[in-house]
Amino acid sequence: MSYMYEKAVVVAKNHYYFLERGDYEKWLETLIKDLQRSASIRGSSPYFWWNIGRRYVTEYGIHYEFYKIDRSK
């Protein structure tokens, strides 16, 4: 497994770990810089991801789990 692949897996797992725990600042660090800048703007994709993701965790008990990176393309 390559270093870049391993790093991508860590970022993906952290992304959902911090979302589930409600740690917005750490979750934000898992996004690229352009998305970090727009995350606080109502209607932006990151704003939507955070709010809907948190809602699913808190209201529906959703648990996120990383399975694999699809390398079929």
C-alpha positions as CSV (number, residue, x, y, z in Angstrom):
1,M,0.0,0.0,0.0
2,S,1.4,3.4,-1.0
3,Y,2.0,6.3,1.4
4,M,-0.5,8.5,-0.5
5,Y,-3.1,5.8,-0.3
6,E,-2.6,5.3,3.4
7,K,-2.7,9.0,4.0
8,A,-6.0,9.3,2.1
9,V,-7.5,6.6,4.2
10,V,-6.5,8.4,7.4
11,V,-8.0,11.7,6.2
12,A,-11.2,9.9,5.2
13,K,-11.5,8.2,8.6
14,N,-10.7,11.4,10.5
15,H,-13.3,13.3,8.4
16,Y,-16.1,11.1,9.7
17,Y,-14.6,10.6,13.2
18,F,-14.6,14.3,13.9
19,L,-18.1,14.7,12.3
20,E,-19.5,12.1,14.6
21,R,-18.0,13.7,17.6
22,G,-19.0,17.2,16.7
23,D,-15.5,18.6,16.5
24,Y,-16.0,21.2,13.8
25,E,-12.5,22.6,13.9
26,K,-10.8,19.2,13.5
27,W,-13.4,18.2,10.8
28,L,-12.7,21.4,8.9
29,E,-9.0,20.5,8.8
30,T,-9.9,17.4,6.7
31,L,-11.1,19.5,3.9
32,I,-9.0,21.2,1.2
33,K,-8.3,24.9,1.7
34,D,-10.9,26.2,-0.8
35,L,-13.6,24.2,1.0
36,Q,-12.4,25.3,4.4
37,R,-12.8,28.9,3.4
38,S,-16.4,28.4,2.3
39,A,-17.5,26.1,5.1
40,S,-19.1,28.9,7.2
41,I,-21.1,30.2,4.2
42,R,-24.7,29.1,4.5
43,G,-25.6,27.2,1.3
44,S,-22.0,26.1,0.6
45,S,-21.4,22.4,0.2
46,P,-19.2,22.1,3.3
47,Y,-21.9,23.9,5.3
48,F,-24.4,21.4,4.1
49,W,-22.2,18.4,4.7
50,W,-21.5,19.5,8.3
51,N,-25.1,20.3,9.2
52,I,-26.7,17.3,7.5
53,G,-23.9,14.9,8.8
54,R,-24.4,16.1,12.4
55,R,-28.2,15.9,12.0
56,Y,-27.9,12.3,10.9
57,V,-25.6,11.5,13.9
58,T,-27.7,13.2,16.5
59,E,-31.2,12.6,15.3
60,Y,-30.9,9.2,13.6
61,G,-27.9,7.6,15.3
62,I,-26.0,7.2,12.1
63,H,-22.5,5.9,12.4
64,Y,-20.0,6.4,9.5
65,E,-17.5,3.7,8.6
66,F,-14.8,3.7,6.0
67,Y,-14.8,0.6,3.8
68,K,-12.5,1.1,0.9
69,I,-11.2,3.4,-1.9
70,D,-12.7,2.4,-5.2
71,R,-9.8,1.9,-7.6
72,S,-12.0,0.7,-10.5
73,K,-11.5,3.9,-12.6
